[in-house]
Every structure is written in structure tokens, then in C-alpha cells.
Amino acid sequence: MKIITTPADFIAWRNENQQSLGFVPTMGALHLGHEELLKNARANNELVALSIFVNPTQFNDKKDLQNYPKTWEQDLEIAKKNGVDVIFYPDFESIYPDNYSYIISENDKSKVLCGASRPGHFDGVLTIVLKLLNILKPNRAYFGEKDFQQLSLIRGMVAAFFIPVEIIPVAIVREFDGLALSSRNVHLSDEGRKIAPKIYEIIKSAKNIDEAKKQLEDLGFKIDYLEEIWGRRLVAIFTNLTKTGNELRLIDNVEI
Ligand code: AMP
């Protein structure tokens, strides 16, 4: 398994390795959700690339960025186990030679839900994804439905700019009790971990949005948003039931 850290080196590698490439972009702290993306990529491409880059431009909250979990050794094991051929692991300077003065932004879908509560978040996401697609030139790129709004914006960007890549959606991977896997779940306290699966249970079974909101609030969650749009019921909540007592934001969604 090769590890490449600069855009120039990756572009050179890709020139020499022109087989079909499946690409899984991540911020590391890999879990079974990421593994599902890798498995899909492995099954349908000759080569598999994984990127690990905690992209600062998509964090509107500095603390969230500082506290983002890093598990490099474990990530390497997971990548090897899933047959990854090449890991792209750049640093900020190499991937933002412009120091983020060029920005991709979207003016409609990116302004609601996560975009409304995290200003600038999707600008950062779209900009880094465009850079990665231009560097890696994959045939297929895999994104989880866990971040449904992100997936839909990336599809929109690829269509808008005629980017020659196929975007493949992957269903949400959940814990045994229904909690959507997330790198941020490690921040939950024991008590938080116990009630977090209720988020899925409630959005799946509540008769309507008002009922779901009430049930979540009764459990002590603060609701960021809960809406039905794009054929999905999507939710973001805040909880204080964390190891440090700092507020944690979790998202989930189900098909309606
Ligand atoms: P992240 O490292 O959180 O930026 O996520 C990298 C990719 O993994 C994104 O496309 C996510 O949507 C996807 N992903 C994260 N968690 C899950 C999950 N529980 N199930 C499916 N995909 C996921």
C-alpha cells in the first residue's frame, strides 16, 4: 500500500496507473461506515484510493476541528484490510497553495439544514472535493448517505461542472442499536451513548415532524433542524452528554 502526500506525486502516480480507480474521501478516524465505502470501491474498480485529510475549511467551529479524532495507525490497518492500493495524505499547504482564496460555493441547497447552522461548511466541502477529484482523477467516488445533503451537493457540483466521475452513494451503516456510525460518536459519554440510538428510532417511527421533535426534546436533545425534504427526513441535534461536557452535534436521516 502506497502513501502519497503531495498533489504532484499523486498526479505522477496516476499517470503511471491508469486502471479504473475508485476513490473514498475521508477525514480519517475510520469506522465501519468508511469500510463500507471502501468495500464498494474494492468490488468495482481495479484500484482503490483512500484520502485522509481533516479539512479545516469545512469546520466553522474551531473546537470541533481541534477535537476531531485522529487514529492514523488504526486507519492504516483498516485501509490494508480493505485492499486500499494508495492513500492520499496531504497537508494544508500542499492542497491549498492559494490559501483558500479560490472557493467553490453553491447558492441554493447549501444554504439550508447543515448549511444554515454551519456557515461556510459546504463551501469548504465542495472546494476540497473538487481539488481531490482533480488530483486523483477517479472513475468513481464513493460518498455516504449519512451526509445526505453533502452527497446531493457533490452530485450537483459534478453535474454543474461536467466533472468526469461517477458519484456512488452508499447506505448508512449503523451500530447494532441503530445509532449511525460517526467519527464523533467517541465523544459521547456512557449515558449519551445509551440514548443516542433514540435519534434514529424516533425519526424512523414518529408519525410527523412535530411528534419527532417533541420526543427528541423530551429526551433532552436540542434540535438544530428536523425537516422533510428530498424524500428524506433529516435531523441534526445537539447533546451535552459527552465525555468533556462540550456540546456535540449529531446528524442522521431516513428515507420517507
Ligand atoms: P468523514 O470522514 O466523516 O468525512 O466521512 C467520509 C465519508 O464516509 C463520507 O462520504 C461520509 O458520508 C461517509 N460516512 C461516514 N459515516 C458513515 C456511515 N455511518 N455510513 C455510511 N457512510 C458514512
Residues whose N, C-alpha, C, O or C-beta is under 5 A from the ligand:
A	BS01	AMP	P25 T26 M27 G28 G33 H34 Y142 F143 G144 E145 K146 D147 V170 A171 I172 V173 A180 L181 S182
